Amino acid sequence: MEGLGLALAIGIVFGLAAFGGALGASLVISRTIEGVARQPEARGNLMGLMFLGMGLVEAIPIIAVAVGFILYGRLG
């Protein structure tokens, strides 16, 4: 029974990591597009901040996937 619970936990970790990363990335990009639409002259600054924000947003799902692989290693 412990193996089944761990397998479910791995699936949930991977699923939530993918969902959270996609949601965060879409919010960052949509806000950047809104900012560029309002102030086209600030495009360079906004794009730089967007890439920084995307890196921070994607760090959490990458860590979650690493945790999922650690759990997967304990499953076998």
VEXDREN-2710 file (C-alpha; in Angstrom, 1 decimal):
% VEXDREN-2710
k/r/px/py/pz
1/MET/0.0/0.0/0.0
2/GLU/2.9/2.3/0.7
3/GLY/4.1/2.0/-2.9
4/LEU/0.7/3.0/-4.3
5/GLY/0.6/6.1/-2.1
6/LEU/4.1/7.1/-3.2
7/ALA/3.2/6.5/-6.8
8/LEU/0.1/8.8/-6.4
9/ALA/2.3/11.4/-4.7
10/ILE/4.7/11.4/-7.6
11/GLY/1.9/11.9/-10.1
12/ILE/0.5/14.7/-8.1
13/VAL/3.9/16.4/-7.8
14/PHE/4.5/16.2/-11.6
15/GLY/1.0/17.4/-12.4
16/LEU/1.0/20.3/-10.1
17/ALA/4.5/21.3/-11.2
18/ALA/3.4/21.4/-14.8
19/PHE/0.2/23.3/-14.0
20/GLY/1.9/25.8/-11.7
21/GLY/4.7/26.5/-14.2
22/ALA/2.3/27.0/-17.1
23/LEU/0.0/29.3/-15.1
24/GLY/2.8/31.4/-13.8
25/ALA/4.5/31.7/-17.2
26/SER/1.2/32.7/-18.8
27/LEU/0.6/35.4/-16.2
28/VAL/4.1/36.8/-16.5
29/ILE/3.9/37.0/-20.3
30/SER/0.3/38.4/-20.4
31/ARG/1.3/41.2/-18.0
32/THR/4.4/42.0/-20.1
33/ILE/2.3/42.2/-23.2
34/GLU/-0.1/44.5/-21.4
35/GLY/2.7/46.7/-20.2
36/VAL/4.2/46.9/-23.7
37/ALA/0.8/47.8/-25.1
38/ARG/0.5/50.7/-22.7
39/GLN/4.1/51.9/-22.9
40/PRO/5.8/50.8/-26.1
41/GLU/9.0/52.8/-25.3
42/ALA/9.5/50.6/-22.1
43/ARG/9.6/47.4/-24.2
44/GLY/13.3/46.7/-23.5
45/ASN/13.1/47.1/-19.7
46/LEU/9.9/45.1/-19.6
47/MET/11.3/42.2/-21.6
48/GLY/14.4/42.0/-19.4
49/LEU/12.2/41.9/-16.3
50/MET/10.0/39.3/-18.0
51/PHE/12.9/36.9/-18.6
52/LEU/14.0/37.3/-15.0
53/GLY/10.5/36.6/-13.8
54/MET/10.2/33.6/-16.1
55/GLY/13.4/32.2/-14.6
56/LEU/12.0/32.6/-11.1
57/VAL/8.6/31.2/-12.1
58/GLU/10.2/28.1/-13.7
59/ALA/12.6/27.4/-10.8
60/ILE/9.8/26.0/-8.6
61/PRO/8.5/23.4/-11.1
62/ILE/12.1/22.3/-11.8
63/ILE/12.6/21.8/-8.1
64/ALA/9.3/19.9/-7.9
65/VAL/10.3/17.6/-10.7
66/ALA/13.6/16.9/-8.9
67/VAL/11.6/16.0/-5.8
68/GLY/9.4/13.8/-7.9
69/PHE/12.4/11.9/-9.2
70/ILE/13.7/11.5/-5.7
71/LEU/10.4/10.0/-4.6
72/TYR/10.5/7.8/-7.7
73/GLY/13.9/6.5/-6.7
74/ARG/12.4/5.5/-3.3
75/LEU/9.6/3.7/-5.0
76/GLY/11.8/1.1/-6.8
END
